[in-house]
Amino acid sequence: MSSAPDRSPASSVEEEVRRLRGLQQAGDHAAALAGAEAQLAAFPANRDLLLIAASSLRHLRRVPEAMAMLDRLEDAAPGFSRLHQERGLCLVQVKDAPGAIEALLRAVRVNPALPASWSMLEKLYGMEGEPQNAATAGEHVATLKALPPEVVTATSLFSDGDLGPAERMIRAFLLREGDHLEAMRLLARIGLAYDVLDEAEVLLHAVLDRATGYTAARYEYAQTLIKRQKYAEAGPQIEMLLAQAPTNPDYRALAATAAIGVGQHERAIGVYREMLGDMPGSWDVPLWLGHALKTVGRLPEAIDSYRAAVAARPDFGDAYWSLANLKTYRFDDDEIDRMRAQAGRPDIGAEDHVHLCFALGKALEDRGDWAESWRWYEDGNRARRAASRYRPEIHETNTRQQKAACGADFFRERHRWGDPRPDPIFILGLPRAGSTLLEQILASHSQVEGTQELANIQRMALELGGHDPDPENPRYPGVLAGLSEGQVAELGAAYLAETSVHRTGRRFFIDKMPNNFRHIGLIHLMLPNARIIDARREPMSCCFSNLKQLFAHGQEFTYGAEDIARYYRTYLELMRHWDEVLPGRVLRVQHEDVVDDLEGEVRRILDHCGLPFEAACVEFHKTRRSVRTPSSEQVRQPIFRDGLDQWRAYEPWLGELKSALGDALETYRG
């Protein structure tokens, strides 16, 4: 047995890249080129090797070959900033100043931390007689020179998507040098990219404490607060930004998002309309406006806004999907032909293509063309799944750990811990299982506030899990055993305080985040008097409905038959555990039963919540309120049976789903 350490192909290539860069720095470009070409035979799409080859060819005055190598690099990594920088330098060598300027500007738009690009732009603008642009480029050169080299390099790595190396470099710099505003801000931006929002918030707050006028950091701080659903806290930050630049579109869009977050939809609609007045050719603002109009039930205006987005950009897949996602919209022949044409373009963007696939799936489903409809749904799911890093094992591990950590004895020993207020009603389960209908029923009651899918519980679970959690052996939920009675009460009080921004004074409020079924142990521990309702739907109907739904974010388990079936089975397993260790705590409401006996199920739900019967709950479709889920238009209509067995039309293509669900097809009610 060899004692030599194993080396993966990736690590071997990285070592060779470092060696070749050393040759370039020593001026031995012929050797660097030969080494890069040898490696490219085995790794023809490697970004770093292609760049080394192109740069060496330029230094050897073989510019046409360098440009050809850069074309290969663009095929492999079109957004790579150094590709455009190298092309600009090649064009300088052949004395094409306008072409070089264009290429270098593309480079710095992607990556503003490129001293060589800014320096060359300063020279080129000077040669072209553009002193103002030359001065601007010179300011960038001076700014980068004033920063420590590690910060510049780490910023450059971050801009090109090399998050790991950027994080390692900037953390090492901060450990050695202490607080440095730009380094702290960069680490926060890396945290945002990784969705480590609590650390990003702390870092940006610290930056602003030291530099109150740092506008870029304040904008990123407001973004972080928005992502953490701290809409009320974000408001003052956004007001400060708007005071400096009242018409800045990024600041105005953030203001509208914050307004929506606290339920001020009409204010957001006003902001979007003002933006459209200043940006009449925009395609994203009409999309956002359409979403806000849909949320408050102004459907004709929403349709007009989505169509305006399509008119502004005919390949805008999200606008087509937004029309389809109304569930009640029907595409005409011309619209379907245009969608097919756009989806078939070889240069269509990946996100636009996915959105068009799901929109075409829905359009053809509405026409009863099941075979072509399924082909589009399948194409969309395949593309979304290929781009996902979803691992079903992580959820299955979490289920095992929830069962181990939160047993009957655990809860008996902590009886009546937590905040005793009974205000929240949690509706949870799987997406597309009827939770929006239950929310609309309860929100029609005079004592109940409808809110939205609140992320507070999930954020608390993430924070309990700590920084950089190990997915194979996470701290949460095991960490719950170490919490004191006081800490548990503080968690309950914090949840109620954070969610108060969504309330207007009614006695109870709804938290309709489906994925909270994973955290029933935490919910019961910190809010022992909260009501919990499990919205459940027959597995084939539920899973099929998820397979044809494109979610704005998250829910990555819905883009493959095996994934959604495994998730459904895991959900059943965990809900059985909660029933065993917390008997009677969770009310199960079967969607099919609500459809068959609406009033009977409404009375049962209200009894569970300790609420008197009100006829408005049966006439839920008459309740005017904002609804932010894909079922928004369906719950504004009387209840109907049409959707219960939609999957049967697609049964010829659902064999894998049936097989993967296994005995869940019979045991889902138990």
C-alpha positions, 0 to 999 in steps of 0.5 A: 500500500502506497504511503503517498497522500491521495490527490484528487484531479481537482487538487492536482489541477490547482497545484499545476495552475499555481506552478504555471502562474509562477512561470508567468511571473518569472517571465517564462511564458513559453513554458507556461503555455506548454504546461497549460496546453498539456493540462487542457488536453485533459481539462479542456474547459478549465477556466484558469488554464484557458486564461493562462494559455491566452495570457501567455500567447499574448505575451508571446505576441501571438494575439490571434491565437490568444483571441481564439483561446479567449473565445474558448474561455468565453464558452466555458465561463462567459461571466469571468471578469479576467476573460474580458480584461485579457481580451482588452489587453489583446486589443490594446496590443493590436491598437484597437482602442475602442474595442479595448475600452469596451472589453475592459469596461465589461471586465470592471462591471463584473469585477471592480477590483481589477487594477490593471483594467482601470489603469489601462482604461485611464491611459486609453481614455487619455489617448482618446481625448476623454479626460472625464472618463480618464479621471474616473478610471484614475480615481478607481486606480487610486482607491484600489492602491489605497487598499491592502493588497489582500483586500483587493485580491479577495474582492476580485476573487469574490466578484468572480464567484470564488467565494471560498478562497475569498473568505479564507483570505479575508478572514486571515487578513482580519485576524492578523490586522484587526477591524478594517472597514472594507474587509469587514464589508467584504466578509459580510457580502460573502455571508450574504452570498452564502446566506449566512445572514446573521453574521452579515448583519452584525458585520455591516452594523459594525461597519456603519457604527464606525462609518455612518456615511458609508452608503454602499454598506448601508444599502447592503445592511438594508438588503440583509435586514430585508432578507432576514424579514426584519422589514421594520428595522430596514425602513429607517435605513432605506429612508436614509438612502432615499434622502441622499438619492430619492430616485435611485431605482435600487433604493426605491425597489428596496423601499417597496419590498419593505412595504410589502413585508409589513403589509403595506401593499398599496404603498408598494404599488405606488412606489412601483408606479412612480418608478415606471414613470421614470423608467418606461422601458423597464421589464422588471418593474412591471413584473414586481408591480404585477406581483403586488397587484395580484397579492391584493386581488387586483387581477386585471391590472396584474395581468396588464402589468405582466403583459407589459413586462413581456412586451418590454422583453419578449424572452422574459420567462418570469413574466410568462410564468407569472401569468400562468401562476395566476392559475386562472389565466388562459393563454391564446394561440399567439402567446403559446406560439411566442413562448414555444419560439422563445423557449427554443432559442439556443441563446435563451437564458437558463432562468428564462428557459425554466420559467417558459417551460413551466408556463408552457406546461400550464398553458397546455395543461389548460388545453388538455394536451397532457403529453406536450404539457408533461414534456414541458413540465419535465424539461423545466424540472430537469433543468431546475434539478440539475442546477440545484444542490439539494440532498434528500439525505440532509432532511432524512438525517434531520428527521432522525435527529428530531425524533431522537432529540424531542421524545416524550420524556424531553417534553414532560421534563419541560412541561409548560416552559416557554411563553404562555401567550396563545396568539399564533396559529401555525398552519404547516405541512407540504406546499400545495397541500391546501394550507392557503385555503385553511389560512383563508378560512381562518383569516375570515374570522373576526379574531384572526389575522392572516399574515404570510409565510413567515420565516422566523421559526426557520431563522431561529432554527438556523441560529440555534444550529450555529455558524457553518453547520455540519449537515451530517451532524448539525447542532440543531435540534440536539442543542434544544436539550441544553437550553434553560427554561429562561432561554426557551421563554426568551425564544417565544417572546422574541418570536412574538415580538418579531412577528408583531410587525405583521399584526393589526390588533386581532387576538390571533395571527396565522404563520403559514410557513409549510416547512415548519412541520420540521420544527414542531418540537421547537414551536411547542417548547417555546410557545406551548399554547400556540395552535398547530394545524397540519394541512395534508393532501393525498400523496399523488395529488400533492406531489404532482401539484408540486412537480408542476409548480415553479417556486420563487425560491427554496422548496428544492425537493419539488423538482424530481419525482424521487425527491418529492416522494422521499420528502413526502414520506419523511414528512409522514414519518416526522408527523407520526412522531409528533403525534406519538410524543405530543398526542392531540397537539396537532390537528390534522386537516385532510384537504379532500375532507375540506372539499367534501364537507366544508362547514363540518371541517370549518367547525372542527378547525375553529373548535381546535383554535378555541374560536366561535363559529362564524359564517364568514369562514365558510364564505372565505372566498368573499374575504378581501385580503392580501395573499402571497402564495401560488393559490392566491386566486384559487382561494378567492373563488368558492371551493371546487373539486376540479383539482383533486384528481388532476394527476390522473390525466398525467398517470402514464408519466407518473409511474416513478412517482407512484413507485417512490411513494410506496406504502404512503399511498395507503398510510397517509391518513394514519 
